[in-house]
Amino acid sequence: MGLLDGKTIIITGAGRGIGLATALHLHDEGANVIATVHSDRRVPELDIDSDRLVVRTVDVADEEQVKELIQFAVDTFGELNGIVNNAGILIPGTILDASLEDFERTFAVNVRGVFLGSKYALPELLKAGGGSIVNFGSINSIGAEKLLTTYTASKGAVLQLTRAIALDYGAQGIRANTVCPGFVDTPLNIPHYEALGGREALEEGLPDFQPIGRPITTLEIAQSVSFLLSDRSTAITGTAFVVDGGVLAGA
C-alpha cells in the first residue's frame, strides 16, 4: 500500500534531477502522475509501462498550456488532488552580471510558473474536497548566497506566494508548502558551482557548507514531497519545509 494510493498529482519539470526522481517516487507511492517536461526531448526513465504515469510537454510560463494541463489531468483521472510546481531555472551571477532578459526569464519560470500552476489547480483541488500544493523554493528562499541574485530573488518570491495561498485557502482544505532543498547534485546546479570554481572546489568546501558533508539525494527530496502530498501532513501548511542537510542550522 502506497502513501499516495488513488491520488492524482501533477509535477512540473520532471525531465531531470529532482523532478524526475519525484515523478517516479510519486508513482511508486501509488499516485496517478502527470509529469511535465519542457521540450519534446525523450526522457527514457519516464517510459515505463504504466497507465498511472503520463508525460506531457508544457511551458509552465504559458497560461493556456497550464490551463490545458490541469484540464487534461481531470479528464484523464477524474479529479486533481495535488500539484508539485517544481520546474525552475538557475542563471548564476551578481546583479551587475544579470541582464534584464535573465531576470525576466528566471521569474517567468520560477515564479510565474508557480503562480499559474497554483492558480489553475486550486479550483480543481477545491472540487475534490481539498488538496496539497507543493512549490519548490530553495535554501535561497530564506538565505542568500553569492552569485545567485536572480535565482535567490525568485525563490524568495515563491515562499511568500505559497504562504499567501496557505492563509487564503487553509479553511477550505487546501495546504500549500514550499520545499527548500540545500545542495543537491543535479544539472540545475552545475552553472553555479562552475562559477564558484568547479566541482573540485565544491567537493572541498561542501562539508563546511552543508553539515551532513555530502550532497542531498534526489530521493531524499522526493520523499519530503510525497509526505507533504499525503494525508500524514494534514496540519502542515504555509511552511518552508527545509531539507538542507543542516545548512541553515547556523544561520
C-alpha positions in Angstrom: 0.0 0.0 0.0 1.4 3.3 -1.1 1.4 6.7 0.7 -0.5 8.2 -2.2 -2.8 5.4 -3.5 -5.5 6.8 -5.7 -4.3 10.4 -5.6 -3.8 12.3 -8.8 -0.8 14.6 -8.8 0.8 16.9 -11.4 4.5 17.5 -11.2 6.3 20.0 -13.5 9.9 20.0 -14.5 10.1 16.2 -14.4 12.6 15.8 -17.2 15.7 15.6 -15.0 17.1 15.9 -11.5 14.7 16.4 -8.5 11.6 16.5 -10.8 12.4 13.2 -12.5 13.2 11.4 -9.2 10.0 12.8 -7.6 7.7 11.8 -10.5 9.0 8.2 -10.3 8.7 8.2 -6.5 5.1 9.5 -6.5 4.2 6.8 -9.0 5.9 4.2 -6.7 3.8 5.5 -3.8 0.6 4.8 -5.8 -0.3 8.1 -7.3 -1.6 8.8 -10.7 1.1 11.1 -12.0 1.1 13.7 -14.8 4.7 14.6 -15.3 5.6 17.6 -17.5 8.7 18.3 -19.4 9.7 21.5 -21.2 10.6 20.1 -24.6 9.8 17.0 -26.7 13.1 15.5 -25.7 12.6 11.9 -24.8 13.2 11.0 -21.1 13.8 7.2 -21.1 13.3 7.0 -17.4 9.7 8.1 -17.7 9.0 5.5 -20.4 7.5 3.0 -18.0 4.7 0.5 -18.7 2.0 2.1 -16.5 -1.3 3.8 -17.1 -0.7 5.8 -13.9 2.2 7.9 -15.4 1.5 10.2 -18.2 4.1 12.6 -19.7 3.1 16.0 -21.2 5.2 18.7 -22.8 4.3 22.0 -21.1 5.8 25.5 -20.9 4.9 26.4 -17.3 5.1 30.1 -18.1 2.4 29.8 -20.7 -1.1 30.4 -19.2 -3.0 28.5 -21.8 -0.7 25.5 -21.7 -1.1 25.4 -17.9 -4.9 25.6 -18.1 -4.9 22.7 -20.6 -2.6 20.7 -18.3 -5.0 21.0 -15.4 -8.0 20.0 -17.6 -6.1 17.1 -19.0 -5.4 15.8 -15.5 -9.0 15.9 -14.6 -10.2 14.5 -17.8 -7.8 11.6 -17.6 -8.1 10.6 -13.9 -11.3 12.2 -12.7 -10.0 14.7 -10.2 -6.9 16.5 -9.1 -5.5 16.1 -5.5 -2.2 17.8 -5.7 0.3 19.7 -7.7 4.1 20.0 -7.4 5.4 23.2 -9.0 9.0 22.1 -9.5 10.1 23.5 -12.8 12.8 26.0 -12.4 16.0 27.5 -13.9 19.2 28.9 -12.4 21.3 31.6 -14.1 24.3 32.4 -11.8 25.7 35.9 -11.4 25.6 39.2 -9.5 23.0 41.9 -10.2 25.6 43.5 -12.5 26.1 40.3 -14.4 22.4 39.7 -14.9 20.7 41.0 -18.0 17.1 42.1 -17.9 16.4 39.0 -20.1 18.0 36.8 -17.5 15.8 38.4 -14.7 12.6 38.1 -16.7 13.2 34.6 -17.8 14.0 33.5 -14.3 10.9 35.0 -12.9 8.8 33.7 -15.8 9.7 30.1 -15.0 10.4 30.1 -11.2 7.6 32.5 -10.1 5.0 32.9 -12.9 5.1 29.1 -13.4 4.3 28.6 -9.7 1.6 31.2 -9.8 -0.1 29.7 -12.8 0.1 26.1 -11.6 -1.3 27.0 -8.2 -4.0 29.4 -9.6 -5.4 26.9 -12.1 -5.0 23.8 -9.9 -6.9 25.4 -7.0 -10.4 25.2 -8.3 -10.0 21.5 -9.1 -8.4 20.8 -5.6 -11.4 22.6 -4.1 -13.8 20.5 -6.1 -12.0 17.4 -4.8 -12.6 18.5 -1.2 -9.2 19.8 -0.7 -5.6 19.1 -1.7 -1.9 19.9 -1.4 0.2 22.4 -3.3 3.9 21.8 -3.1 6.1 24.6 -4.5 9.8 24.4 -4.9 11.8 27.0 -3.2 15.4 26.7 -2.0 17.5 27.5 1.0 17.8 30.7 -1.0 14.2 31.4 -0.2 15.5 32.0 3.3 19.1 33.0 3.0 21.1 34.4 0.1 24.3 33.1 -1.5 26.9 34.8 -3.6 26.5 34.8 -7.4 22.8 33.8 -7.2 21.0 37.2 -7.4 18.1 36.5 -9.7 17.6 32.9 -8.5 17.5 34.0 -4.9 15.0 36.7 -5.6 12.8 34.3 -7.4 12.9 31.7 -4.7 12.1 34.3 -2.0 9.0 35.2 -4.0 7.9 31.5 -4.2 8.0 31.2 -0.5 5.9 34.3 0.1 3.4 33.3 -2.6 3.0 29.9 -1.1 2.4 31.4 2.4 -0.3 33.7 1.0 -2.1 30.7 -0.6 -1.9 28.8 2.7 -3.5 31.7 4.5 -6.3 32.3 2.0 -7.4 28.7 1.5 -6.5 26.8 4.6 -10.0 26.7 5.9 -11.1 25.2 2.6 -8.9 22.2 2.9 -6.0 23.5 0.8 -2.5 23.1 2.1 0.4 24.9 0.4 4.1 24.4 1.4 7.5 25.3 0.0 10.2 22.6 -0.2 13.5 24.3 0.4 16.4 22.0 -0.6 20.1 22.5 0.2 22.7 21.4 -2.2 21.5 18.5 -4.5 23.9 17.5 -7.2 21.7 17.9 -10.2 22.2 19.5 -13.7 20.4 22.7 -12.4 23.3 23.5 -10.1 26.2 22.9 -12.5 26.4 26.5 -13.7 26.5 27.8 -10.1 29.3 25.6 -8.8 31.3 26.1 -12.0 31.0 29.9 -11.3 32.4 29.2 -7.8 35.4 27.3 -9.1 34.2 23.9 -10.4 33.4 20.5 -8.9 36.7 20.1 -7.1 36.2 23.3 -5.2 32.7 22.3 -4.5 33.7 18.9 -3.0 36.4 20.5 -0.9 34.1 23.1 0.5 30.9 21.1 0.9 31.4 19.8 4.4 31.8 23.4 5.7 28.7 24.5 3.8 26.4 21.5 4.3 27.0 19.9 7.7 26.0 16.4 6.6 29.1 16.5 4.4 27.6 15.3 1.2 25.0 16.3 -1.4 21.4 15.6 -0.6 20.0 12.9 -2.9 17.1 13.5 -5.2 15.2 10.7 -3.5 15.5 12.4 -0.1 13.9 15.5 -1.6 11.2 13.3 -3.4 10.3 11.7 -0.1 9.7 15.1 1.5 7.3 15.9 -1.4 5.3 12.7 -1.0 4.9 13.3 2.7 3.6 16.8 2.0 1.2 15.5 -0.6 -0.1 12.7 1.7 -2.6 12.5 4.5 0.2 12.3 7.0 0.8 16.0 6.8 -2.7 17.4 7.1 -1.8 20.0 9.7 1.2 21.3 7.8 0.7 24.3 5.6 2.4 27.6 4.9 5.8 26.3 5.8 9.3 26.5 4.4 9.9 22.7 4.5 13.6 22.8 4.8 15.6 19.8 3.5 19.1 21.2 3.7 21.4 18.8 5.4 21.9 21.4 8.2 22.9 24.4 6.1 20.6 26.8 7.8 21.3 25.5 11.3 23.9 28.1 12.0 22.1 31.0 10.3 
